[in-house]
Amino acid sequence: MQEPLTLNGLIKRLYPLPARLKVIGNDQERHRARALTVLLLTSAATVWFWTAVLSLSYFFLHLDILWNVVFGLFVSTVLALQIWAFFRFANVRVTSMLYIFTYFLMALSLVLMSGGFHSSSLVILLSSPVVSFRAGGKDEGIMNSFFVGLTGLALMVTDYLDVPITNYLSGMNEGFLFGAAWVVTITIIASCLVTYDMDE
């Protein structure tokens, strides 16, 4: 009789580790690599999906969202390069550092490009510390939480001082942008937490 497939077993099938880590990696490195694999592939799949939706909307519905499409294509390319480098070189430490850094920058740039303090995508910044804790550990998580906290305060101060921040992504409905950012945030946080109790 075939053993029933558990959630952990499904994750291991859907998110394979780099071949090199299976051979030479220790248990701790494999656990961290499993979390990083889930984060990288889930982030990439989410971004690729929304980029495809935006691109199709731009070309077929003729919406004024060129900046949205360009931003989505840029982020998609960055994530694709990170995934390729991770599976090619299997360097967990370097990949996690780059992923944490680029994730924060991408979330921040999305917020700044879409209106700053009043951005519909502001919620996505909250997932950055969770990503840092899961992919990099306590030190990186605490440092990233500090930066995200400072970023929120800086956005509040710029709004209080009436410093103008142009919304380059204004071609889309605000409710749609908030809904997309909300779904992305929940997906990333769930992806971070789902690998905590996995045994290799």
N, C-alpha and C positions, 0 to 999 in steps of 0.2 A: 504494500500500500504506500502510495506517495505521501511524503510529509507535507502538511499544509503550508502554503507560502505565507510567512509572516511579513509585517511591514519592514522589518530590518532586512529580511531576505530579499524583498522587492527592491529596496534601496540599493543593496549590494549588486543586484542584477542591472538596475537602470543606471547606476553611477559607478562604473568600474575604475579601479585604481590604475595608475601608470604601471606598466609591466615591470619596470625596474624596481619599483617599491615593493612589489609582491615577492621579489627574490631577496633583496638586501635590506629592506626596511625593518626596523624593530616595531614592536606593538604600538608604542606611543606615537611614532612617526606615522604609522598606518592609520591610527585613529584620527590624527590631525589631517592627514591627506584625504581621508574619507569625507570629513566635514568640508574641506576645501573643494573637493570635487563636486559635492552637492551644491555648494554656494556658487561656484563658477558656472556649472552647467545650468542651474536654475536661473541665475541672473542673466546669463546669455540667452536662454530660451525665452525669458520674459521680454528682454529688450528686443530680440529679433522679431518676436510676435508683434509688439507695438510698432516697431519700425516698419514692418510689412503693412500693418493696418494704416499707418500714417502715409506711407508711400502710395498705396492704392487709393486712399482718399484724395491725395494731392493730384494724382494723374487722372483719375476717373471722375471725381466729384469737383475738381478744380477749386479746392479750398485754398485759401491764402496761408499755407502752413509750410512754406519752403524751409524756414529755419528749423522747424520741428523735425522735418525729414533729414536735413543735414546733420543736426545734433544726434538723431537716432542712428544714422549711418556711421558717424564717428565713434559713438559708444559701442556699436556693434562690432566695428573693426578692432577696437582696443580689446574687447572681451575675447574675440576670436583669436587674437595674437596671444593673449594670456593663456587661453586653453591650450593652444598649440605648444607654447613653451613649456607648460606644466607637464603635458603628456610626453613631450620630446625629451626634456631634461630631468624630470621628476625631482626638482629641487623645491621641497615643501616650504622651507624658510623664505627663500627669495620670492616665490610665488605669493605666499601669504602677505609679505610686506608690500609687494606691488599691488596686490588686489585691494588691501585695506586702503592704501594711499589713493589709488585711482577711484575706488568706490566713493570715498569722501569727496574727492574733487569733482567727480561726475554729479553727485547729489547736490553739492554746493553750486556748481555751475548751472545746473537745471533750475535751482531756486533763483539764482541771480538773473538768469535769462528770462524768467517768467514772472518778474515783478518784485522779487525780494521778499520783504515782510508780508506782503499781501499775495504772495504766490499761492496758487492752488496746489502746487507740488511741495509745499513746505514740510508736509508730514513725512516725506521720504527721508529727510535728514535724520529722523529718529531711529531709522534702521541702521545707521552707520556705526554707533557704538556696539550694537548687538553683533554686527558683522565682525567688528574688531575683536571683541571678546572671544568669539567662536573661532575665528581664523588665526588670530595672533596670540591669544592668551590674555592674562590679567593686565600686564603692563601696557600692552597696546590698547586694550579696551579702556583702561582708565585715562590714558593720554587722549584717545579719540573722544571720549565723553567730555573731557575738558575743552577740546577744540570745538565740538558741537555746541556746548554750552556757551562758549564765547561767541560763536557765530550767531546764535539766536539773540544774544544780548546786543551784538553789533548791528544786526538787522533791525532790532527794536529802536536803537539809538538813531540809526539813519532815517527811519521813518519819523521819529519824533522831531528830528532836525529838518524834516522835509527835503532830504536829499533825494533827487529823482533817480529812480532805477527803471530803465525802459523795459517794458515787457515785449521781448522779441518773439515770444511764442503766443501772441495774442490772436492768431487766426482760428484757434480751436475754442469750442464751448468750454467755459470755466468748470461747469459741472462734470463734463467728460474728463477734463484734465485731473480734477480732484479724485474722481472715481478710479482713473488709471493709477494715479499715485498711491491711493489707498490700497488698491489690490496689490501693487508691486511691493509696498511696505509690508503688508501682512504676509505675502509670499516669501519675502526674504527673511523676515523674523522667524517664520515657521520652518524654513529651510535650515536656519541656524540651530534651532532647538531640536529638530527631529533626529539628529545624529548623536545626541548626548549619551544615550543609554545603549549604544551599539557595541557589540563584541565582535572582534575580528575572528 
